[in-house]
Amino acid sequence: MSQNSTPAAKHQAFEALKIPSFPIFVATFVLTMMADNVEHVISYWVAFEKFQSPTLGGFAVISHWLPYLLFSVGVGALNDRYDSRRLIQIGGALFAIVSLGWGYFFITDTLTIPAAMILLVLHGLAGVFWMTSSQVLLYDIVGVDKLASAVRLNSTARYFGVLVGPGVGSLIMATLGPSKGILLNAALYLPLLIWLIRAPAPHRGKRLEQSAARRVNGLADIWQTIVAVKKIPTLGVMILLSGAASFFVGNSYQAQMPGFASALGGISPGVAYSMLLAADAAGALFAGITLEAGMRFTRVTPTAAMGFAIAWAVALGSFAMTHNYVVALVCLFAAGFCELSFSSMNQTIVQMNAPDAIRGKVLGLFGMSSSGLRLFSGIFVGLIGSKVGIHWSMLGATTVFVCVTLGLLYLNRDRKR
């Protein structure tokens, strides 16, 4: 462990919620994640109806993840020098501006493909500023002692936002229509922007004492951070694990869920699609609540994180090959449970081992690995799936990931000898 590590104290259920500002942090995080998904539902639907363009749909995926790949470390470096709260406000303001931009084009009926692309790029940039800086602010609010609890609760909140966002978006669009709905969505970012004006961050001062003198060096920061991480093997293993999960599997299976739903047979594809997505999210929510409530299957270690990662891949591979609806639901519930377990462990270990002097850069590198590399998972599941079928491509992607993770597990154990 790094200099920030402290002896493990007895676990108390939902202990991070006892920090006065953390519940507000979580609430604004959920609201922003929900608003993010509401915007996707409304804007993607209107753009699809207007242009019927698969190219624009593909660009939407690229523009969402590419900024994480290119700018996460740079934004992390900014967090090592400037106030994370202001950087999050930049992201939140960009989110709101993008929603207002969609609203303007919907109302005036002047939306064009180039305009849609610009808004999609701005949305991707907003996500990098918000997500990367939020992970730094999480540490600034709770410190080390309650960090594991805070990470689990924050991960659970993220899944909750993902779960309810599409449903809320559909409801808003059905009741208010796309134009009014997207304008209402812009207002959902206001609580985040207002709270951050004077949000307490008691552990920020100590962190910035060690990092404020460091310069932001653009692309050079990526290499410098990689070199620094190599000196802390635990960090390297966890960042490689998150990168492999994103690169080979990511959330590409969710984009292919309509195809999996149609292949189940004997049930309406629409119902199957909704239930499959719900099962995955429900598994993650169940993991977050039960783990935080005190149910422990293992300690938070790199080996345990890799074990849950392998179980996640096995569950997804099994889901891809089954044609039984009940088995598919069980597999996705297990996948959601294992994904939240390994991802929250992963982030906790990274947070605990990241030196304060470069905490922003390390979390930026982690974000680049865990989010930016999802750009490539579509190649393994999507493009290859168009040739061999999505069931076999999904099985292949999860199998490769298991092999890579077993290699990381071997290297980690060999390092301990």
N, C-alpha and C positions, 0 to 999 in steps of 0.2 A: 504493500500500500504506500501511497504518497505521504508527504508531510501532513496532509490534511486528515489522514485516517485517525480514527479514535477507536478504542476498544468497544466491541459490540455491547450495547446495553440491552436489557430485557425489553422485548418488543411490547409496545402498547398499541392497541388497535386504533387506527386513524390518528396517530399521534401528530402528524403534520398539520391536521386541521385545528390543533390547539394554538398554533401560531396565528395571531389575529388577522394578519394580512393574507395568509395563504388561501383561505376559503374564497376571498374576493378574486385572487389570482386565478384560481380554478374556475370560478364562475365566468369571468371574462374570457378565459381560454375556451371554455365550452361554447359560449355565445359566438366567439369569433370563428371557431371551427365549424359550428352550425351554419353561420352566415356564409362561410367559404363554400360549403356544400350546397346551400340554397342558391347561391349565384351560379354554380355549375349546372344545377338542374334547369334553371330558367334560361340562362344564356345558351347552353348547349342545345336546348330544345328549340328555341327561336331560330338560332343559326342553322340547325338542321332543317327545320321547316322552310326556311327562306332559300338556302343554297343547295341542300341535298349534296353536300360536298364531303366525300370521304377524306380528301386531302386536308380540309380544314379540321376535320375530326382528328386526324393524325397530328396535325400541327398543335392542336390543343394539348395533346399528351406531351409532345416534345417541349412546348413552351412552359408546361407546368413543372417538369423535372430538370430541364437543362439549366435554369438559373441556379438550382441547388448545386449542380455539378461544377459550375463555373465560379460562383460567387460566395459559397458558404464559408470558406476559409477567410475570404476578404471581409465579410460581414463579422465573422468571429474576431478578426483582428481589430475591427472598429470597436467591438465590445471590450477589448482589452485596453482601450484608450479613452473611450467616451461612455457616457451614461446609457446603459442598456434600455432604460425606460424611454429615452428619446428615440432610440433606434426602432423600438417596437412601435412607437407612435408613427414613425415614418411608414412602417409596413401597414399599420391600421389605416392611416390616411390614404395610402395608395389603394388599399382594398375598397374603401368608401368611394374614392374617385372613380375607380373602375366600374363599380355598380352604378354610379351616377352617369357614367359614360354610356353604359349599356342602355340605361333608361332614356337618355337623350335620343339615341339612335332608334330605339323602339318607338318612342312617341312621334318622332318626325319621319319614321319609316325611311331612313337614309342609311341604314346599315350596309356596309360593303365588306367584302372579304378582307381587304387591307386594313380597314378600321377594326374589324374583329380580331385580326392578328395582333395589332398594336395593343388592344385591351387585354388579350390573352398573355402577351409578354409582360405587361405591367402587373398583371395578377400574379404571374410567376415570381417576379421580383419582389412583390409585396410579401409573398409567402416566405422567401428567404429571410428578409428583414425581421418578420414577425417570429417565425419558428426558431431560427438560430438564436436570436436575442432573448427569446422567452426562456430557453434552456439556461442561459447565463443568469437571467433574473431569478429563475427558480433557485439557483444556488445562493444568490445574493439575499433572498428572502429567508430561506430556512437554514442555511449553513450546512455543516457536516452531520451533526447529530441526528437530524430527522430527514436526511436527504433521501434515504431509501424509501421511506414512507411517502415522501413528496413525489418522487419519480413514479411510484406505482399509482398513486392517486391521479397524477397528471396524465399518465398513459391511459388510465381508465376513463378519464374525462375526454381524452381525444377520441377514444372509440365510441363514447356516448354521443359526442358531436357528430361523428361520421354516421352513427346509426340513425339519429333523429333528423339530421340535416336534409337528406333527400325527401323524407316524408313531409317535413315542414315546407320544403320548397314546392313540392307538388300541391300541398294544401293552399299555400299562398298564391300560386299561379292559377289554381282552379277558382279561388274566391275573388281575388283582386285583378287577375290578369297579369301578363308578363310585365307590362310597363309600370303599373303601380306597385307590383310585387317587388321588382328589382329596386325601385326607389325606397320602399320600406326596408329592403335588405341593407341598403347603405346606412340606415339609422341603427342597425344592430351593432355596428362597430363603435358607436358613440360611448357606451359604457367603458370600453377598454381605453379609449383615448382620454376620457375625462379622469378615470381612476389613476392613470399613469402620471398625471400632472404632479401629484404629491404622494405616489405610492411608496411606502416605506421599504427600504432595502438595507437592513442593518449590517449585513456582511459585505456590502459593496466596498466600503472604504479600505478595509484590509487588503482586498483583492487588487484594487486599483493602485495601492501604494507600491505594489511589486510590478505592475504592468503599465502604468500610465506613461512612463518615459519611453516605452517601445514605439517605434514607428510602424506605420502601415506600409508594407512593401509590395502590395499587389500580388502578382502571380508568384513572386519569390517567397511569399508567406507559406504557400502550399509546401514547397520543398523544405523550407526551414522547419515547418511543423512536423513533417514526416521524419526528418532527422531527429528532432527532439523526441518524438514518440518512439523511435527505435531504441532509445535508451531506457524506456519503460516498457518491457516486453508485454506486460499484462494489457496495457493500452493498445499496443499493436495487434495483439490477438483479437481483442474485442472489436476493434475497428475493422479488421479483416473479416471477422465473422459477419458483422452487419453489412459490409460491402458485398460479400458473397451471397448473402440472403437477398439483397436488393438486385444484384446483377443477374442472378440465375432465375429467381422466382418473383421477388417483389410483390406487387399487388396485381400482377398481370392476369392472374386467374379470375379476379373480379371483373375485368373487362371482358373475359370470355364466358362469364356466368350465364348469359342468355343461351349460349350454345350448349353448355352443360345441362341447363334446365330443359331445353328442348329434347335432349337425348335421353332424359330419364323415362319419358313415356308414361302413359296411364294417368297423367295429371296435367292440368292446364299449365303451359310454360310460364304464363304470367304469375300464377300462384307459386309455382316451383321457384321461379327466379326470386321473388320476394322472400320466401321462406329460407332459401339457401343463404342469401345475404344476411338475413336476420340471425340464422344459426351461427355464422362466423362471428358476427358482432356480439351475440349473446355469450358465446364461449369466452370472448375476451373480457366482457363485463363481469362474468362470473369469476374469472381468474383474478381480476383486480380487486373485487369485493372480498373474496374468500382469503386471498393472500394478505390483504391489508387487515382483515379481521383477526388474523393470527394463525391461520392454517399454514403449516410449514411442511413441505415435502423434502426440502433440502436447504442448505445454506446458500447465500448469494456468493457464488464463486464462478470463475471462468468455465470450469468443468461442468457445473450445473447448467449454466447458460447454453453451452454447446449441446448438452443432453436434451434440453427443451427444444433447441433449434432442430436437432435431428428428428425428434418426435413430431414437430410441426411439419417438417418435410414429408415424413412417412404418412401422416394424416392426410396431407394434400395429395400425395401420390395415390393413396388408397381411394380418396374421393374421386380422383380423375378416372379411375378404372372401374368404379362400381356403376351399375345401372339400377340399383335399388334405392328408392327415394329415402327410406328411413335410414339406411346405412350412410347415404350421402349427407344427411343432416347430422348424424352422429360424428362423422369424420370432420365436417366443417366446424362443429362445436368444439371438438378436440383441437382442431387446428387453431381456432381463435384463442382457446385457453393457453395453448403452448406458445403461440406467437406473443401474446402479452407477457407471459412469464419470461421468455427469453429476452424479449426486447427491453423490458423494464430492468431485468438483471443486468443486461448489457449496458444500458445507459447509466445505471447506478455505479457500476464498476468504473466506467469511463469518468463519471463525475468525481468519484472518490480518489482516483489516481491522477487526475489532471492537475498539474501545478498551477497555482493561482496566477503566476506571472504570464502564462500563456493559455489560461483557461478558455478564453473566447476562441482562440485559434484551434485548440484541441476539439472543442465542441463543434466548431465549424467544420473541421476535418471529419468528425463523426457524422455530421449532417450531410456533408458531401458524399460520404460513403453509404449511409443508410437511406438517403433520399435521392441524391443525384444519380446514383448508379441504377435506380429503377428505370431510367430511360432505356436501358439495354435489355431489361427482362422481357419486353415485348418481342424482341427478336427470337428468344428461345421458345416462348409459348405461342406467340402470335404468328410470326412469319413462318417458322418451322411447322406450326400447327396447320397452316394452310396447305402444306405438302403432305404431312403424315397424319393429320387429325389432331385436334386440341387435346384429346385424352392421352395420346402417346407422347406428344410434345411436353405436356405437363408432367407426365411420369418421368420423361428424360431429364427435364429441368430439375426436378426434386432429387432424382438419383445423383446427378452431378453435384448438386449442393451437398448431399449427404457425404459423398466422397471427399469433397473439399473440407467439410467440417471435421470428418474423421482425421484428415491430415493435420488440421489445426489442433485437434485434441491430442494427437501424437506428439506434435512439436511442443505443446504446452506441458505435457507430462514429462517429456524428455528434458525440458529446460529445468524442471524442478529437481532432477536427479543430481 
